[in-house]
Structures are given as C-alpha cells and as structure tokens.
Amino acid sequence: MNRRTFLAFPLASAALPSVSAASALLAHLPSAEASPSGGSADLDFTANLPAHGSFPERWICGSSSCMDNQDPPIQVHWYNEHTAFLRQNKAYNYEAPFMHLYFGNRRILFIDQGYTQLRSEWPLRDVVDKCIAEWCGRNGRKVEEMELLLSFSHLHDDHYAGINQFYDRPNTRYMGLTHEEMIGFWGMTNYPEERVTLDLGGREILIWGSPGHVMSEFAYYDTYTQILFTGDMFYRGRCYISFWEPWFASMKRLMAFLETHPVTHVVGCHIEISRTGEDYPYGVTYQPDEAPWQLTVAELRHAYEVATTIKEPGIYFTGSVFLCNQTRGTTTVDKNPYAYE
C-alpha cells in the first residue's frame, strides 16, 4: 500500500474510554512489584547482560516520490525480543524520527511519538498496539494489565506530536508538554543533574537531564540492552546546539556516565548523514545512502574532545556528527547564512 492508497483508506478503529490527563501527567508512578494476576513467571532482565540485539542493515529512508512511496508508514524493528525501535517514514515527514519501545514485566516505556498527529493520516497508535499485543502473546501477558508510559526526549514537536493518538488509550500515562510537567513526570527535583530510575518491572531505565539542544531534554539508559539514548543533543546528523554551556555540561555528564556504566550503543533521534559523511540538506525526504543510526562510545568520546576545542559559534564536523554551535535551527553545512566575528 503506497501513501496515496493509505490516505484514501477508511480508518477502522474502535473508540476507547478516555484517560484523565490531569491524573496522568504528574502523578507519581506506583510500585512495579506486584505480579500480573494469573500471569506467567517474571522475565529476568538482569542476567547475561547486556542483552544483545541487532539493527537493520538499512532503515526505510524515503523515496524520490513521497506520494508513491511503497514503504510502511512506520518501520518496526525488534532489536531483541523485549525491545523494539520504530522509525517514521520520511515520505510522511522529512524528520523521520526514531521511537523506542522497552518492555518490562509490569510496564512498557514508549519514548517519542513522531511528527504526525492524526491517526487517520499516520497509524502510530495501531502499530504500537500491535507491537504490545504481539509481545504480550509471546510472553503470556494480558494487554490490559500492562501499563504504557509515554515520554519524549525533548520539547520539539517532531518527538511528541503523535501523542494525541494515545489520549483515549486505557492504562496509559503520558508526559505533559511543559518543562515543569516533563521533570515532574519523573519526580525530579534537581534537574538536570539528578538521575532517576524507572522500574518497568525488573527492567530499569536511568533518566537524567541533558539540555543544550533545548533546555527541556532527557538522556535515557536502558540497563538491559545498555543502549544510551541521547536525543537531539547528540545524534548522527546536525546536532543543533542552541545553548552551548548547558550542552557542554550535558556532554561532561555523559563522559562521567561512561566511566561507571557499560554502553553498547549510542543512539539519537535522527539520521542526517550518508555513509561517506555527506550532510543531507534540511528537509529532504530521500536519503538513499544513510549512515547507521547507532554510534559507538568512541565516536561520542571523540565528539567531546572536539567540543573542548570549540571557542565560538560555527559548524564543526567530528567525522560522525556535525556540532552546529548556535547556528540556528534551519542551517545546513552546505550553506550558513549567518556570519560571526
């Protein structure tokens, strides 16, 4: 089914009872210790770490004609049996953000919700519900007993627009769209330095503040796969640094974290670079030779070393990412319309 067909296809989905936003946004999360009623034995997310997985050789990356694109609206890739990564098709939005599904014994964490609001135009809710149903079926769980938590990496709408599709989903909590609601969702009182632990039921996610791209942003670390998610402050593309000092402080926190925690992969929100280091211009909907999504710890450390030498606004290529220090959000490396002394 291409996009022309999809947009003409009638949406078949049942309306579900609404969830109160007021109770979901800032409520403290209850304990995840209770076992599912009559469910299967708990899965062990602490043995034989890290839990290995795989990335696709090639992600869907758009096409020369968006309207005739034959790829699914959302690519779903199971990194391993308890972890799924999703990507929005560039034919539906040029940002093509990545999304994360982490499954525990009691809860599911869904980080970032893409850049299209309407379920009738882009079926994020249906795809996520299908992933949850598949996982529950494989692991002897009941869908209605698994709490879904919706959060996002930072306050840019290409990472939270699709949250609208989940507001009527039962047993679902979702992050609010203000800085105060974001940090309140995790119960943080000392942002950005404070690190909190989210228990999904035997699987823990570490979360802390990582401002610099914007002031409201988090880093996430999954203790099961040992994957570090750095949002838009560090990713395989143009790292737009709006606030240099907070960003550099966030990088220093990442360096300190690496000293005490093993990391298998570093992933961000987008891919904007080819395998040969070419910058794909802002807004393009076809990237036929994308570099891998995942970065290495060595590439993160090297970017930090480059950052220590940066003294003024500009664009600096580390070999794996572009550090765009205060060069405006729509600037690409091929043309910088702003001049600095």
Buried (B, 14 or more C-beta within 10 A) or exposed (E): EBBEEBEEEEEEEEEEEEBEEEEBBBEEBEEBEEEBEEBEEEBEBEEEEBBEBEBEEEBBBBBEEBEEBEBBBBBBBBBEEBBBBBBBBBBBBBBBBBBBBBBBBBBBBBBBBBBBBEBEBBBBBBBBBEBBEEBBEEBEBEBEBBBBBBBBBBBBBBBBBBBBBBBEBEEBBBBBBEBEBBBBBBEBEEBBEBBBEBBBBBBBBBBBBBBBBBBBBBBBBBBBBBBBBBBBBBBBBBBBBBBBEBBBBBBEBBEEBBEEEEBBBBBBBBBBBBEEEBBBBBEEBBBEEBBBBBBBBEBBBBBBEBBEEBEEBBBBEBEBBBBBBBBEEEBBBEEBEEEEE
